[in-house]
Amino acid sequence: MAFDANKQHDVAAPAAAGSMIGSALLGAQSWGVPAGFDAEGFLKASKTNFVTLQDAWDRSDIQNLRG
């Protein structure tokens, strides 16, 4: 499932005694996906890069992990 910039995403409020990590993301955001952004191409490249990185990690291929 791809990210939909037009869809409202629910963000749960942090617990009173919980972590505040990411708390700046709560509430309305003033940024978004630029018009004409190739979301499908970005998603495809991201998945390809992740699989390549994970494969190098699994094989302990330090040269490709650094490169």
KADA-V480570 format. One record per residue. N is the residue number from 1. PHI is phi in whole degrees, -180 to 180 (* if undefined). PSI is psi as a letter, one per 30 degrees, with the letter a starting at -180 (none if undefined). Layout:
((N | PHI | PSI) (N | PHI | PSI))
This chain:
((1 | * | k) (2 | -85 | l) (3 | -69 | k) (4 | -113 | j) (5 | -67 | f) (6 | -88 | f) (7 | -90 | k) (8 | -75 | k) (9 | -109 | k) (10 | -74 | k) (11 | -124 | j) (12 | -71 | k) (13 | -70 | k) (14 | -67 | k) (15 | -66 | k) (16 | -56 | e) (17 | -102 | g) (18 | -85 | a) (19 | -72 | k) (20 | -100 | g) (21 | -61 | k) (22 | 81 | g) (23 | -64 | f) (24 | -69 | f) (25 | -85 | f) (26 | -72 | k) (27 | 88 | a) (28 | -69 | k) (29 | -108 | k) (30 | -101 | g) (31 | -123 | l) (32 | -162 | a) (33 | -81 | k) (34 | -63 | k) (35 | -60 | k) (36 | 82 | g) (37 | -66 | k) (38 | -83 | i) (39 | -62 | e) (40 | -64 | e) (41 | -65 | e) (42 | -63 | e) (43 | -62 | e) (44 | -62 | e) (45 | -65 | e) (46 | -63 | e) (47 | -64 | e) (48 | -61 | e) (49 | -63 | e) (50 | -63 | e) (51 | -63 | e) (52 | -63 | e) (53 | -64 | e) (54 | -63 | e) (55 | -63 | e) (56 | -63 | e) (57 | -64 | e) (58 | -60 | e) (59 | -93 | g) (60 | 55 | h) (61 | -86 | i) (62 | -61 | e) (63 | -59 | e) (64 | -73 | f) (65 | -69 | e) (66 | -80 | f) (67 | -79 | none))
